[in-house]
Amino acid sequence: MNQNQVEGKLKDIGGKIQKEFGDAIDSPEQEAKGLAKQVEGKTQKKLGDTEEKLDEKLDESARRP
């Protein structure tokens, strides 16, 4: 796992918590902020996944004669 994958997952989880908290206190603003944080986290994790796949492919290419 790389840094973007970890940070993205943490943002996603934090966003879920914030969204649920907003729902519990009936705050559409907090729900929206939580949802936005979830989207940001999922996007960052996807970036990390892509970086990891690219690194794997580059490593495979470097090992070929």
MDTraj code that builds the backbone (N, CA, C; nanometers):
import mdtraj as md
import numpy as np

residues = "MET ASN GLN ASN GLN VAL GLU GLY LYS LEU LYS ASP ILE GLY GLY LYS ILE GLN LYS GLU PHE GLY ASP ALA ILE ASP SER PRO GLU GLN GLU ALA LYS GLY LEU ALA LYS GLN VAL GLU GLY LYS THR GLN LYS LYS LEU GLY ASP THR GLU GLU LYS LEU ASP GLU LYS LEU ASP GLU SER ALA ARG ARG PRO".split()
xyz = np.array([
    [0.0844, -0.1186, 0.0000],
    [0.0000, 0.0000, 0.0000],
    [0.0883, 0.1242, 0.0000],
    [0.0443, 0.2212, -0.0772],
    [0.1194, 0.3454, -0.0792],
    [0.0446, 0.4534, -0.0003],
    [0.1056, 0.5678, 0.0113],
    [0.0516, 0.6752, 0.0947],
    [-0.0873, 0.7205, 0.0471],
    [-0.1072, 0.7321, -0.0827],
    [-0.2375, 0.7754, -0.1326],
    [-0.3471, 0.6740, -0.1014],
    [-0.3144, 0.5472, -0.1055],
    [-0.4136, 0.4451, -0.0723],
    [-0.4546, 0.4561, 0.0751],
    [-0.3577, 0.4723, 0.1619],
    [-0.3856, 0.4807, 0.3060],
    [-0.4625, 0.6082, 0.3383],
    [-0.4123, 0.7219, 0.2909],
    [-0.4784, 0.8490, 0.3202],
    [-0.6189, 0.8530, 0.2605],
    [-0.6337, 0.7984, 0.1410],
    [-0.7652, 0.7949, 0.0783],
    [-0.8641, 0.7130, 0.1580],
    [-0.8212, 0.5985, 0.2048],
    [-0.9091, 0.5128, 0.2849],
    [-0.9484, 0.5826, 0.4155],
    [-0.8527, 0.6501, 0.4782],
    [-0.8822, 0.7214, 0.6025],
    [-0.9813, 0.8354, 0.5798],
    [-0.9657, 0.9079, 0.4698],
    [-1.0603, 1.0163, 0.4378],
    [-1.1990, 0.9604, 0.4114],
    [-1.2048, 0.8470, 0.3429],
    [-1.3332, 0.7837, 0.3141],
    [-1.4034, 0.7458, 0.4447],
    [-1.3300, 0.6842, 0.5345],
    [-1.3876, 0.6449, 0.6633],
    [-1.4303, 0.7681, 0.7433],
    [-1.3438, 0.8696, 0.7467],
    [-1.3777, 0.9937, 0.8175],
    [-1.5015, 1.0592, 0.7595],
    [-1.5128, 1.0558, 0.6279],
    [-1.6310, 1.1122, 0.5628],
    [-1.7576, 1.0371, 0.5975],
    [-1.7483, 0.9044, 0.6055],
    [-1.8652, 0.8240, 0.6437],
    [-1.9108, 0.8605, 0.7841],
    [-1.8138, 0.8750, 0.8734],
    [-1.8458, 0.9107, 1.0120],
    [-1.9110, 1.0485, 1.0162],
    [-1.8523, 1.1444, 0.9441],
    [-1.9057, 1.2809, 0.9436],
    [-2.0467, 1.2839, 0.8835],
    [-2.0684, 1.2083, 0.7765],
    [-2.2010, 1.2027, 0.7136],
    [-2.3039, 1.1452, 0.8106],
    [-2.2689, 1.0354, 0.8768],
    [-2.3609, 0.9736, 0.9723],
    [-2.3880, 1.0668, 1.0917],
    [-2.2843, 1.1380, 1.1347],
    [-2.3018, 1.2330, 1.2440],
    [-2.3984, 1.3435, 1.2012],
    [-2.3801, 1.3941, 1.0798],
    [-2.4705, 1.4968, 1.0282],
    [-2.6131, 1.4475, 1.0204],
    [-2.6298, 1.3235, 0.9822],
    [-2.7636, 1.2647, 0.9771],
    [-2.8224, 1.2540, 1.1175],
    [-2.7399, 1.2136, 1.2124],
    [-2.7873, 1.1963, 1.3502],
    [-2.8304, 1.3283, 1.4140],
    [-2.7597, 1.4366, 1.3815],
    [-2.7955, 1.5668, 1.4409],
    [-2.8817, 1.6503, 1.3465],
    [-2.9252, 1.5892, 1.2370],
    [-3.0100, 1.6546, 1.1378],
    [-2.9445, 1.7807, 1.0811],
    [-2.8204, 1.7624, 1.0357],
    [-2.7444, 1.8733, 0.9779],
    [-2.7072, 1.8396, 0.8329],
    [-2.7855, 1.8913, 0.7384],
    [-2.7540, 1.8651, 0.5977],
    [-2.6144, 1.9139, 0.5582],
    [-2.5677, 2.0200, 0.6223],
    [-2.4342, 2.0728, 0.5927],
    [-2.3266, 1.9703, 0.6291],
    [-2.3382, 1.9097, 0.7465],
    [-2.2398, 1.8096, 0.7881],
    [-2.2497, 1.6839, 0.7015],
    [-2.3716, 1.6477, 0.6627],
    [-2.3888, 1.5324, 0.5749],
    [-2.3182, 1.5573, 0.4412],
    [-2.3361, 1.6778, 0.3864],
    [-2.2741, 1.7123, 0.2579],
    [-2.1222, 1.7155, 0.2695],
    [-2.0721, 1.7716, 0.3779],
    [-1.9265, 1.7751, 0.3977],
    [-1.8712, 1.6333, 0.4097],
    [-1.9423, 1.5473, 0.4796],
    [-1.8991, 1.4092, 0.4937],
    [-1.8991, 1.3367, 0.3606],
    [-2.0025, 1.3596, 0.2818],
    [-2.0104, 1.2966, 0.1508],
    [-1.8975, 1.3456, 0.0604],
    [-1.8685, 1.4752, 0.0664],
    [-1.7588, 1.5309, -0.0132],
    [-1.6251, 1.4696, 0.0279],
    [-1.6077, 1.4500, 0.1585],
    [-1.4830, 1.3895, 0.2074],
    [-1.4727, 1.2443, 0.1616],
    [-1.5863, 1.1744, 0.1573],
    [-1.5858, 1.0371, 0.1081],
    [-1.5425, 1.0318, -0.0385],
    [-1.5970, 1.1210, -0.1188],
    [-1.5621, 1.1248, -0.2611],
    [-1.4135, 1.1551, -0.2773],
    [-1.3644, 1.2513, -0.2003],
    [-1.2215, 1.2855, -0.2054],
    [-1.1364, 1.1648, -0.1673],
    [-1.1767, 1.0954, -0.0624],
    [-1.1017, 0.9788, -0.0170],
    [-1.1011, 0.8663, -0.1188],
    [-1.2172, 0.8391, -0.1782],
    [-1.2246, 0.7320, -0.2780],
    [-1.1410, 0.7663, -0.4006],
    [-1.1429, 0.8941, -0.4391],
    [-1.0636, 0.9379, -0.5537],
    [-0.9144, 0.9232, -0.5243],
    [-0.8731, 0.9635, -0.4042],
    [-0.7317, 0.9526, -0.3675],
    [-0.6895, 0.8063, -0.3613],
    [-0.7760, 0.7187, -0.3096],
    [-0.7420, 0.5771, -0.3043],
    [-0.7276, 0.5201, -0.4446],
    [-0.8166, 0.5588, -0.5364],
    [-0.8059, 0.5122, -0.6753],
    [-0.6748, 0.5581, -0.7376],
    [-0.6342, 0.6809, -0.7066],
    [-0.5058, 0.7311, -0.7547],
    [-0.3928, 0.6425, -0.7024],
    [-0.3975, 0.6101, -0.5750],
    [-0.2968, 0.5223, -0.5160],
    [-0.2965, 0.3842, -0.5791],
    [-0.4165, 0.3315, -0.6076],
    [-0.4260, 0.2006, -0.6731],
    [-0.3601, 0.2055, -0.8110],
    [-0.3873, 0.3131, -0.8839],
    [-0.3302, 0.3298, -1.0179],
    [-0.1786, 0.3423, -1.0113],
    [-0.1298, 0.4204, -0.9151],
    [0.0150, 0.4348, -0.8978],
    [0.0797, 0.2992, -0.8692],
    [0.0150, 0.2205, -0.7841],
    [0.0704, 0.0898, -0.7485],
    [0.0750, -0.0030, -0.8709],
    [-0.0304, -0.0030, -0.9501],
    [-0.0327, -0.0862, -1.0706],
    [0.0738, -0.0414, -1.1695],
    [0.0899, 0.0882, -1.1833],
    [0.1920, 0.1413, -1.2729],
    [0.3313, 0.1012, -1.2258],
    [0.3561, 0.1124, -1.0970],
    [0.4857, 0.0706, -1.0416],
    [0.5115, -0.0773, -1.0668],
    [0.4080, -0.1601, -1.0509],
    [0.4225, -0.3038, -1.0754],
    [0.4586, -0.3305, -1.2213],
    [0.3900, -0.2616, -1.3115],
    [0.4184, -0.2798, -1.4548],
    [0.5595, -0.2326, -1.4889],
    [0.6019, -0.1216, -1.4311],
    [0.7370, -0.0725, -1.4561],
    [0.8415, -0.1691, -1.4024],
    [0.8158, -0.2274, -1.2862],
    [0.9072, -0.3268, -1.2303],
    [0.9161, -0.4492, -1.3200],
    [0.8007, -0.4940, -1.3719],
    [0.7999, -0.6087, -1.4630],
    [0.8807, -0.5775, -1.5892],
    [0.8632, -0.4582, -1.6417],
    [0.9355, -0.4167, -1.7639],
    [1.0852, -0.4095, -1.7386],
    [1.1231, -0.3629, -1.6221],
    [1.2650, -0.3482, -1.5899],
    [1.3337, -0.4842, -1.5755],
    [1.2582, -0.5864, -1.5363],
    [1.3165, -0.7195, -1.5170],
    [1.3313, -0.7960, -1.6475],
    [1.2607, -0.7531, -1.7486],
    [1.2700, -0.8227, -1.8784],
    [1.4008, -0.7871, -1.9469],
    [1.4612, -0.8865, -2.0111],
    [1.5905, -0.8601, -2.0787],
    [1.5742, -0.7768, -2.2045],
])
top = md.Topology()
chain = top.add_chain()
for i, resn in enumerate(residues, 1):
    res = top.add_residue(resn, chain, resSeq=i)
    for name in ("N", "CA", "C"):
        top.add_atom(name, md.element.get_by_symbol(name[0]), res)
traj = md.Trajectory(xyz[None], top)
